[in-house]
Each structure stands twice: as C-alpha cells, then as structure tokens.
Amino acid sequence: MTFVSVMWSVWGLTVLVMAVMFLYRSRLTKDEADQIFLDDSFKSEQTAQQAIAEKVKRFQPLIRVSEIVAAVATLFVIGYYVNDIINQFK
C-alpha cells in the first residue's frame, strides 16, 4: 500500500468519524423542544429536555476533537499536494 492511499484512507476515516458524530448529535437533538414550558404539568417534559441537553453537552468535546483531527488531516493532504506541485516545478 502506497503512502498516498494510506493518507487518503486516514483522511476518509477521520471525516467519516466526524460525520457519524454529527449525525448522532442531530439524532439526539431531534426531539429537543424549542420552547420552555412554565406550567407545573410539564415538569417531566423539562427533565427530558435537560437530559437531552446534558447528553449533548457531554458529547460536544468529542465532536470538537473529531473536527480538529479532520482539519489537521485535511491540511496534511493539501500540504502534501502543494509540496508535490512545488517539487515538480524545481
């Protein structure tokens, strides 16, 4: 396996992991309400919303890490090809 195919495989894997994390977060927040109910009869609704918000809050650092890793991998791929172009003109 050549270096380029390994590089593209690693990049594709990092982007795939990031996409899966975004999909999971959107699946979590799908049921989150956009309104706050002030009536006492909606206490269970509020606790469910708080549980969803807590899950998203715990998951957010993992999404940040996957974004950073995907960005670094993308910059590496771009840098590799820029370096290749520069070396071809020498």
C-alpha positions as CSV (number, residue, x, y, z in Angstrom):
1,M,0.0,0.0,0.0
2,T,1.4,3.3,-1.0
3,F,1.7,6.4,1.2
4,V,-0.9,8.3,-0.8
5,S,-3.5,5.5,-0.4
6,V,-2.8,5.4,3.3
7,M,-3.1,9.1,3.6
8,W,-6.4,9.2,1.8
9,S,-7.7,6.3,3.9
10,V,-6.8,8.0,7.1
11,W,-8.4,11.2,5.9
12,G,-11.6,9.4,4.8
13,L,-11.8,7.6,8.2
14,T,-11.4,10.9,10.1
15,V,-14.1,12.6,8.0
16,L,-16.4,9.6,8.4
17,V,-16.0,9.6,12.2
18,M,-16.8,13.3,12.3
19,A,-19.9,12.8,10.1
20,V,-21.1,10.0,12.3
21,M,-20.7,12.2,15.4
22,F,-22.7,15.0,13.7
23,L,-25.4,12.6,12.8
24,Y,-25.6,11.2,16.3
25,R,-25.8,14.7,17.8
26,S,-28.5,15.7,15.4
27,R,-30.4,12.5,16.3
28,L,-30.1,13.4,20.0
29,T,-31.3,17.0,19.5
30,K,-34.1,15.9,17.1
31,D,-36.6,15.6,20.0
32,E,-35.4,18.7,21.8
33,A,-38.1,21.3,22.2
34,D,-37.6,24.9,21.2
35,Q,-39.9,26.2,23.8
36,I,-39.8,26.4,27.6
37,F,-42.9,25.4,29.4
38,L,-43.6,27.2,32.7
39,D,-46.6,25.2,33.8
40,D,-46.0,22.5,36.5
41,S,-47.7,19.9,34.4
42,F,-44.8,19.9,32.0
43,K,-42.1,19.0,34.6
44,S,-41.5,15.6,33.0
45,E,-41.0,17.4,29.6
46,Q,-38.4,19.7,31.2
47,T,-36.5,16.9,32.8
48,A,-36.4,15.0,29.5
49,Q,-35.1,18.2,27.8
50,Q,-32.5,18.6,30.5
51,A,-31.4,15.0,30.0
52,I,-31.0,15.6,26.2
53,A,-29.1,18.8,26.8
54,E,-26.8,17.0,29.2
55,K,-26.0,14.2,26.7
56,V,-25.3,16.8,24.0
57,K,-23.1,18.7,26.5
58,R,-21.1,15.6,27.3
59,F,-20.7,14.7,23.7
60,Q,-19.6,18.1,22.5
61,P,-15.9,17.7,23.4
62,L,-15.7,14.5,21.3
63,I,-17.1,16.4,18.3
64,R,-14.6,19.2,18.8
65,V,-11.7,16.7,18.8
66,S,-13.1,15.0,15.7
67,E,-13.3,18.4,13.9
68,I,-9.7,19.2,14.8
69,V,-8.4,15.8,13.7
70,A,-10.3,16.1,10.4
71,A,-9.0,19.6,9.9
72,V,-5.4,18.5,10.6
73,A,-5.8,15.6,8.2
74,T,-7.2,17.9,5.5
75,L,-4.4,20.3,5.9
76,F,-1.9,17.4,5.7
77,V,-3.4,16.2,2.4
78,I,-3.4,19.7,1.0
79,G,0.1,20.3,2.1
80,Y,1.2,17.0,0.6
81,Y,-0.1,18.0,-2.8
82,V,1.2,21.6,-2.6
83,N,4.6,20.2,-1.8
84,D,4.3,17.8,-4.7
85,I,3.4,20.6,-7.1
86,I,6.3,22.7,-5.9
87,N,8.7,19.8,-6.3
88,Q,7.5,19.2,-9.9
89,F,8.5,22.8,-10.9
90,K,12.0,22.5,-9.5
